[in-house]
Amino acid sequence: MQDSRQDEPRMPLPPPTFAFMVLSLRAQCEVHLGLMHYGEDEKQAPDLQLARHSIDLLAMLLEKTKGNLSLDEQRMLENSLTELRFRFVQVSDELAKAAAPKA
């Protein structure tokens, strides 16, 4: 049984680079934070647990690749982590304020 979707034209896949992997994990985290959505779906509520996991994956990647990255790769990874951590705190604060009882 052949899947008919295999015959449909597809957008070419980008080359498997370090930058693509970092940007993929970053985008995944942004979706979990509710900062980005895809398709026609309504905006999803943030999932802080999944967002934290994505951030932890990027942090682990930074630690494990220390000394093996080009300057551009290291900066991209560090900048992505800094930005995502900042956004995580922002979204966490917004959710806490929204959940707080109004006096």
C-alpha positions in Angstrom: 0.0 0.0 0.0 1.6 3.3 -1.2 0.9 6.6 0.5 -0.4 8.9 -2.1 1.1 11.9 -0.2 4.6 10.7 -1.3 3.7 11.7 -4.9 2.8 15.3 -3.9 5.5 17.9 -4.5 7.2 18.9 -1.3 9.2 21.9 -0.2 12.9 20.9 -0.3 14.4 20.2 3.1 17.2 22.4 4.3 20.6 20.8 4.8 21.1 19.2 8.2 23.3 21.8 9.8 24.1 22.8 13.4 22.3 26.1 12.8 19.2 24.4 11.6 19.1 22.1 14.6 19.4 25.1 17.0 16.8 27.1 15.2 14.5 24.1 15.1 14.7 23.7 18.9 14.3 27.4 19.4 11.2 27.5 17.2 9.8 24.5 19.1 10.3 26.3 22.4 8.6 29.4 21.0 5.6 27.3 20.1 5.5 25.8 23.7 5.7 29.4 25.1 2.7 30.4 23.0 4.8 33.0 21.1 4.4 31.3 17.7 1.7 29.1 16.3 1.5 27.3 13.0 -1.3 26.5 10.6 -4.8 27.7 11.1 -4.9 26.5 14.6 -5.9 28.9 17.3 -3.1 30.1 19.5 -2.3 27.4 22.0 -1.9 28.0 25.8 1.7 28.0 26.8 3.2 24.7 28.1 5.9 25.8 30.4 7.0 22.2 31.1 7.7 21.5 27.5 9.3 25.0 27.0 11.6 24.4 29.9 12.6 21.0 28.4 13.5 22.6 25.1 15.6 25.2 26.9 17.3 22.5 28.9 18.1 20.6 25.7 19.7 23.7 24.2 21.7 24.3 27.5 22.9 20.7 27.4 23.9 21.1 23.8 25.9 24.2 24.7 27.7 22.4 27.5 28.4 19.2 25.4 29.8 21.2 22.5 31.9 23.6 24.4 35.2 24.2 22.6 33.9 22.5 19.4 31.8 25.3 17.9 32.7 28.1 15.5 32.3 31.5 17.0 29.1 32.1 15.0 27.6 28.8 16.2 28.4 29.5 19.8 26.9 33.0 19.6 23.8 31.7 18.0 23.3 29.0 20.6 24.1 31.4 23.5 21.9 34.2 22.1 19.0 31.7 21.6 19.3 30.5 25.2 19.4 34.0 26.6 16.4 35.1 24.6 14.4 31.9 25.4 15.1 32.2 29.1 14.0 35.8 29.1 10.8 34.9 27.2 10.2 32.0 29.6 10.3 34.3 32.6 8.0 36.8 30.8 5.4 34.2 29.9 5.6 32.7 33.4 5.0 36.1 35.0 2.1 36.8 32.6 0.5 33.4 33.5 0.9 34.0 37.2 -0.7 37.5 36.9 -3.6 36.1 34.9 -4.1 33.3 37.5 -3.9 35.7 40.5 -7.2 36.5 42.1 -8.3 40.0 41.4 -8.7 42.1 44.5 
